[in-house]
Amino acid sequence: MDRGHGNFYVARMIEQKTISGSAWVALVLLGTIWGASFVSIRIALNEVGPLTSVAHRTFWAMLVLWGVVFALRIKIPRDLAVWRAFLIMGLLNNVIPFSLMAWGQLHIESGLTSILNAATAIFGVLVAALCFADERLTLRKAFGVGLGFVGVATAIGLDNLAQFDLRSLAQIAVIAGTISYALASAWARSTLSGLPPQLAAAGMLTGSTIITLPLAMLFEGPISLALHPVTWLAIGYYALIGTAGAYLLYYFVLQRAGSGNLMLVTLLIPPVAITAGALLLNETLAPNAYVGFALLAIGLAVLDGRVWSWLRPAV
C-alpha cells in the first residue's frame, strides 16, 4: 500500500475483521486520497524538483502531525535511541521512496507509478519473512508473491526490461522505492511498535525533514515559496491531505477494519490514480500495465488469505 502515501506499517495479514459501513467509507476515502496524491505530486513537479517536492511534503505534514500530538497531550520521548529510530524510519519510509518515486514520475505515468507502488505488499512479505520468525513464507504467501512479481514484470513490459533508458530506469526507481517501504515496515515493527501512532508518524516526518531540507537545497537550490497557485494547491493536497491526513485516517481504518482488511486499500489506489491521470494529465497506459495490475491484484488477494481459504475444500 501506499502508506507513505502511507507506507508506514505494512499491514500484517493476521486478522480479518468484519468491515462496518463507516470503515468501508473510510477505506474507500483512504484509497481515493492516496490515488489522487500521485497526480498532485506530478503537477507539483512541473515547477519544483523531486527533492524539493519531498521536502515540502515532509515539512508541512510534520507540522500538522505535531499539532495533533500536542493537542492530544502525548508525551514526547527524550530517549535519543527513539529519535535515532525516527531518523532511520524517515530515511527508509519517506526520503528514499518519496524521492525515487517523484523522480520516476518525471518519466512515467502517475497511474503506472501507482501500479508499481502496489508491489510494496509483495516485498513487505519477503522482508518480514527474512526478519521475523513469526512471518515465515508459507506456500500461500510464496504463490502470492510469485504472482505479484509476474504482475510487476508484466506492468513494466518485457521490452522495457530488455533495454536501459530513462523510462525503464524510472520504473526501476519506483520498484526500489517499494523495497525501501518494505524495509521501513520491518524497522517500524522492531523499534516503534510501542509508540502512539500519531507520535511515531510525527517523529518519522521530523527525521525525514531533517534529511530532505538540506538535500533539496544542496542539489536543487534554495527552496522558493514564490510558486504558482496550482503548485501550492498540489503541494497542499499531497502534504496536508495525502500525507498528514492520510496517516490519521489510516490508523482510524486500522482500528475499525483490522490490518488484514487494509490490504484492500492497495487495490483501490491504482484505479483512482489511473483515472485522475487520464482526466487531469491526459495520461494513457499501455495494455500490459492493466494486465500487470490484474495479476498483481490476484497475488495480493492470495496474500490476503480470504480467497485462498474460499478455494480450499471444506473439511
HULINZI-V559341 format. One record per residue. RES is the residue in one letter. PHI is phi as a letter, one per 40 degrees, with the letter a starting at -180 (none if undefined). OMEGA is omega in radians with two decimals (none if undefined). Layout:
BEGIN
RES,PHI,OMEGA
RES,PHI,OMEGA
END
This chain:
BEGIN
M,none,3.10
D,c,3.13
R,c,2.96
G,b,1.65
H,c,3.09
G,g,-3.12
N,c,-3.13
F,b,2.96
Y,b,3.02
V,c,-3.08
A,c,3.11
R,c,-3.03
M,c,-3.07
I,b,-3.12
E,a,3.12
Q,b,3.10
K,c,2.99
T,c,-3.07
I,c,3.11
S,c,3.12
G,c,-3.14
S,c,3.11
A,c,3.08
W,c,3.12
V,c,3.14
A,c,3.14
L,c,3.12
V,c,3.12
L,c,-3.14
L,c,3.11
G,c,3.13
T,c,3.14
I,c,-3.12
W,c,3.11
G,c,3.14
A,c,-3.14
S,c,3.14
F,c,-3.13
V,c,-3.14
S,c,3.09
I,c,-3.13
R,c,3.10
I,c,3.13
A,c,-3.12
L,c,3.05
N,c,-3.09
E,b,-3.11
V,b,3.13
G,c,-3.12
P,d,-3.13
L,c,3.10
T,c,3.10
S,c,3.12
V,c,3.12
A,c,3.07
H,c,-3.07
R,c,-3.08
T,c,-3.08
F,c,-3.08
W,c,3.09
A,c,3.10
M,d,-3.12
L,c,-3.14
V,c,-3.07
L,c,3.04
W,c,3.05
G,c,3.10
V,c,-3.13
V,d,-3.13
F,c,3.13
A,c,3.12
L,c,3.13
R,f,3.08
I,c,-3.11
K,c,-3.13
I,c,-3.13
P,c,3.10
R,b,3.14
D,c,-3.13
L,c,3.12
A,c,3.12
V,c,-3.14
W,c,3.03
R,c,3.08
A,c,3.07
F,d,-3.10
L,c,3.14
I,c,3.10
M,c,3.11
G,c,3.11
L,c,-3.05
L,c,-3.01
N,c,-3.10
N,b,-2.98
V,d,-3.07
I,c,-3.10
P,c,3.14
F,d,-3.09
S,c,-3.14
L,c,-3.11
M,c,3.09
A,c,3.08
W,c,3.14
G,d,-3.11
Q,c,3.05
L,c,-3.00
H,b,3.07
I,b,-3.07
E,c,3.11
S,c,3.13
G,c,3.11
L,c,3.08
T,d,-3.13
S,c,3.11
I,c,-3.14
L,c,3.12
N,c,-3.14
A,c,3.11
A,c,3.10
T,d,-3.13
A,c,3.12
I,c,3.12
F,c,3.11
G,c,3.11
V,c,-3.13
L,c,-3.14
V,c,3.11
A,c,3.13
A,c,3.14
L,c,-3.00
C,c,-2.99
F,b,-3.09
A,c,-3.11
D,c,3.13
E,b,-3.08
R,c,-3.09
L,c,3.14
T,c,3.10
L,c,3.13
R,c,-3.14
K,c,3.13
A,c,3.11
F,c,3.12
G,c,3.11
V,c,3.13
G,c,3.08
L,c,3.13
G,c,3.13
F,c,3.08
V,c,3.11
G,c,3.12
V,c,3.13
A,c,3.13
T,c,3.13
A,c,3.11
I,c,-3.13
G,g,-3.11
L,c,3.14
D,c,3.11
N,c,3.10
L,c,-3.08
A,c,-3.14
Q,b,-3.08
F,b,3.08
D,b,-3.08
L,c,-3.13
R,c,3.13
S,c,3.12
L,c,3.12
A,c,3.12
Q,c,3.07
I,c,3.12
A,c,3.13
V,c,3.11
I,c,3.09
A,c,3.10
G,c,3.12
T,c,3.08
I,c,3.10
S,c,3.06
Y,d,-3.12
A,c,3.09
L,c,3.12
A,c,3.14
S,c,3.10
A,c,3.12
W,c,-3.14
A,c,3.14
R,c,-3.09
S,c,-2.96
T,b,-2.99
L,b,-3.01
S,c,-3.11
G,c,-3.07
L,c,3.01
P,d,-3.05
P,c,3.12
Q,c,3.12
L,c,-3.14
A,c,3.14
A,c,3.12
A,c,3.12
G,c,3.11
M,c,-3.13
L,c,3.03
T,c,3.07
G,d,3.12
S,c,-3.10
T,c,3.10
I,d,-3.13
I,c,-2.99
T,c,-3.11
L,d,3.13
P,c,3.12
L,c,3.14
A,c,-3.13
M,c,-3.14
L,c,-3.03
F,c,-3.07
E,b,3.08
G,g,-3.13
P,d,3.14
I,c,-3.11
S,c,3.06
L,c,3.12
A,c,-3.09
L,b,3.09
H,c,3.14
P,d,-3.12
V,c,3.10
T,c,3.10
W,c,3.11
L,c,3.12
A,c,3.13
I,c,3.12
G,d,-3.14
Y,c,-3.02
Y,c,3.11
A,c,-3.03
L,c,-3.10
I,c,-3.05
G,c,3.12
T,b,-3.09
A,c,-3.13
G,c,-3.12
A,c,3.07
Y,d,-3.12
L,c,3.11
L,c,3.12
Y,d,-3.12
Y,c,3.05
F,c,3.13
V,c,-3.13
L,d,-3.12
Q,c,-3.01
R,c,-3.10
A,b,-3.13
G,g,-3.07
S,c,-3.13
G,c,-3.12
N,c,3.10
L,c,3.06
M,d,-3.12
L,c,3.13
V,d,-3.12
T,d,-3.11
L,c,-3.13
L,c,-3.02
I,c,-3.08
P,d,3.12
P,d,3.12
V,c,-3.13
A,c,3.14
I,c,-3.13
T,c,3.14
A,c,3.12
G,c,3.13
A,c,-3.08
L,c,-3.01
L,c,-3.06
L,b,-3.12
N,f,3.13
E,c,3.01
T,b,-3.14
L,b,3.08
A,c,-3.13
P,d,-3.11
N,c,3.11
A,c,3.13
Y,c,3.09
V,c,3.12
G,c,3.12
F,c,3.12
A,c,3.12
L,c,3.11
L,c,3.12
A,c,3.10
I,c,3.10
G,c,3.12
L,c,3.10
A,c,3.09
V,c,3.10
L,c,3.13
D,d,3.02
G,h,-3.07
R,c,-3.14
V,c,3.14
W,d,-3.12
S,c,3.11
W,c,-3.09
L,c,-3.14
R,c,3.13
P,c,3.13
A,c,-3.12
V,c,none
END
